[in-house]
């Protein structure tokens, strides 16, 4: 079994935003996890880091860039 090197592709200040991004990435077959999630009541204070395996960074950034342009 190999270790996964998780890499940050986005920092969200809203857990809901991070979850939407996670779902969008998953729909494209890009594995994703959120670090520092579940900081209930602290929206805008704590950062939720959206992480993908190193091999998926380019695909994830491309997808995120496409969504930001809309």
C-alpha positions in Angstrom: 0.0 0.0 0.0 1.4 3.4 -0.9 1.0 6.6 1.1 -1.0 9.4 -0.5 0.7 12.8 -0.6 -2.2 15.2 -0.1 -1.7 18.7 -1.6 -3.8 21.8 -0.9 -5.6 23.2 -3.9 -7.8 25.7 -2.1 -8.4 27.3 1.3 -12.0 28.0 2.1 -13.3 30.1 5.0 -16.7 28.6 4.8 -17.2 24.9 5.5 -20.2 24.8 3.1 -18.1 26.1 0.3 -15.5 23.5 0.9 -18.1 20.7 0.9 -19.5 22.0 -2.4 -16.0 21.9 -3.9 -15.4 18.5 -2.5 -18.6 17.2 -4.2 -17.6 18.9 -7.5 -14.2 17.3 -7.5 -15.7 13.9 -6.6 -18.1 14.1 -9.6 -15.0 14.5 -11.8 -13.3 11.5 -10.2 -10.9 13.6 -8.2 -10.4 12.3 -4.6 -10.6 15.0 -2.0 -10.5 15.6 1.7 -11.1 18.6 3.8 -8.7 19.5 6.6 -9.9 21.6 9.6 -13.6 21.0 8.7 -16.3 20.9 11.3 -15.4 24.1 13.1 -19.1 24.7 13.7 -20.0 28.3 14.5 -16.6 29.7 13.3 -17.4 30.4 9.7 -15.0 33.0 8.4 -12.6 32.4 11.3 -11.0 29.1 10.7 -9.7 27.8 7.3 -10.9 24.6 5.7 -8.1 23.3 3.5 -9.2 21.4 0.4 -6.7 18.7 -0.3 -6.3 16.3 -3.3 -3.7 13.6 -4.0 -0.6 15.0 -5.6 -1.3 13.2 -8.9 -4.7 15.1 -9.2 -3.5 18.6 -8.4 -3.4 19.8 -12.0 -6.9 18.4 -12.8 -8.3 19.9 -9.6 -6.9 23.3 -10.2 -8.2 23.3 -13.8 -11.7 22.4 -12.6 -11.5 25.1 -9.9 -10.3 27.7 -12.3 -13.2 26.8 -14.7 -15.7 27.3 -11.9 -14.3 30.6 -10.8 -14.6 32.0 -14.3 -18.4 31.4 -14.3 
